[in-house]
Amino acid sequence: MSDPVGAYRYKAFISYSWADAKWGKWVQHALETYRTPRALVGEERALGPVPARLHPLFKDREEEAAGASIGAAVEAALGASEFLIVVCSATSARSKWVNREIAWFKTHRDPAKVLALIVGGEPGDPENECFPKALTHLVGADGAVTDTPIDTPLAADARETGDGKRIARLKLAAAMLGVGLDELVRRDERRRTLRTRAVVAVSLTLAAVMSTLTWFAVEARKEAEFQRNQADGLVEFMLTDLRAKLEPVGRLDALDVVGTRALDYYAKQKLADLDADALGRRAQALLLVGELSNLRGDSGEALKAFTQAAASTAEQLARDPRNPQRIYDHAQSVFWVGYIAYNRGELANAEAQYREYKRLADALLAIDPKNPEWQMESSYAESNLGVMFDAQGRIAEAEPAFAASLKMAEASARSNPADTARQIEIGIAANWLGKAKDKLGKLSEARALHAREIAIYEAVLRREPANAVAKNRLGVALQFLAGVQLEQGEIAAALTSFDRGIAVHAGLLRIEPGNTEWQQSDAGGRIQKARALIYAGRLAESRALMDAAEALLDRMVARDPSNAEWSTVLRQEVLIGRARLALASGKAAEARGPARQVIAGAPRAADRANRTSALIIAGDIEARLGQAEAARAFWISGLESLPAVPGADDERFMLLRRLGRDNEAQAVAAALDRRGYRHPAYLREKGG
């Protein structure tokens, strides 16, 4: 197959094993700094007009964990490269990723443009083969490497026992320029000779020395500026285009490389010398590193990175307070600082950060009300405040905030309906509004919203089957749909929805087992299904599922004990499930411990629902054990702790019944019946 000349973003893609990273770096530097002899530039040769430079080259991947295929971002970079340079060694010969990249290039691009560079090992040596199999064997149309050998490729040999680095560099350059090696060697020798003569000549007089030094200084400055611009462009690509390609497929390892490489680049420069755009990119890199630390369960390191980013973006904003990009950059930093505070249960601090984020989002919208990006920032800001209201039991305030968030997300998506990221944001906004509707007793509206978001994610996945963000959100949405189905008495449908959600998260965790966001979603789904199984009378299955969820939660808490969502909220849900399971199994005494652990925990607004559930169960346990007064005391405490929202009416009904306040209980039951509430526990209580 032939390739169109000049149609590529990269001159070459460098494929190498992680053990040969230094050689990968050498190849990139050697070729990107190579200057084509002036006499050859522009001549028509085998590959078209001879270019003056060989840049840029793509080298932005470390050895990745073995998976089913190369990543989407790597595939995109391969497709955007005119040549493939394979760094050959005994390690790269065994590398699955190197072989896959060669196979992809040979099936999608011109196999003649695969170049080999030997840096170790020996060609044809079974014990120390340096050529990857995909290089020396036929590759099928499906990308599979066959056992049919082909001619051993001609290779540049950078070893001292081979061509040496200088000739190896010229061999690669000749192949990529489409010129003869002898031409480059002769001209390179002439260039070296001329340089030697120049050094001798400049020593003759001080004037000549000064003149020559000045010329070199100008050239060096031009070269440094060229290299810096190239590096800045690569960092920009890494933090935007490359991140956008890696994020949907959930590759934390590859994203790690992006963040750390960018920070390493800026660490070698003085912060005082960085311009505004460079400081903005540095803040972006810090935010990425913070996000990854948080996903891996290290909120301390995450907060450190987010705080550094916030300090940088605040300084930038102070210098240029009306610049929309500076406002936007600082808003991202503020959000993430607030997010960590929220996860740690520091609600007052989180609310302060989220209100500041909304102020910044409002400022962006005031500058350009029709800008889809700023509309999305406004949606996020409303949603954040809704989350805070929800965590504090202020559901009546949360509902309009979530409704406003959904409205702005829809407005933003109208500018580009095909943008899957925008569609996912509509789904997330619908999820939060659906949760608020559920707590307000509006079951039909809640169910419709969760069904809508599920349809959105399924549509995205039909277009992008590997989109990990959509998969995670689909799994979460199925859990919420199952919760509403259970409240409407559809226990079989609820269990099916739970199973679908658990299967989605199990698939994600096979891709990236260390992603704690997915672990949290998976644990939550298993806990909820285990509790639903109790109502179905399937106690053994419930116990096994609860055990699996608790084991996962133990590992998560061990990694980050400061995460209150894991160590407090989810832990309490497991304990409540254990208590209910023991009580349903006729083991009232065994149920006492888990229920009282929840009650003894430090009460927070966000934990109120769990505490109320534990008080009801604790009373039921004491009643089962014949301790009527103790039971009544727990039930009275439970009634006093109930939030004044319709979503708590089922527990209100149960407590009033237990306390003998039947007239009040019947009034609450009538309201539940009008809303179509048919939870199995409620129906059992009502029938009893």
HUHU-V674316 format. One record per helix or strand. SS is the DSSP state (H for helix, E for strand). FROM is the first residue (numbers start at 1). TO is the last residue. If there is no record, write none. Layout:
SS_FROM_TO, SS_FROM_TO
//
This chain:
E_10_15, H_18_32, E_35_35, E_44_45, E_48_49, E_53_53, E_57_58, H_72_79, E_81_88, H_90_94, H_96_108, H_111_113, E_114_118, E_122_122, E_129_129, H_133_136, E_137_139, E_145_149, E_155_157, H_164_177, H_181_202, H_206_247, H_252_267, H_271_273, H_276_295, H_299_319, H_324_343, H_347_367, H_372_391, H_395_413, H_420_439, H_443_463, H_468_487, H_491_511, H_516_535, H_539_559, H_564_584, H_588_600, H_605_624, H_628_641, H_646_658, H_662_674, H_680_687
//
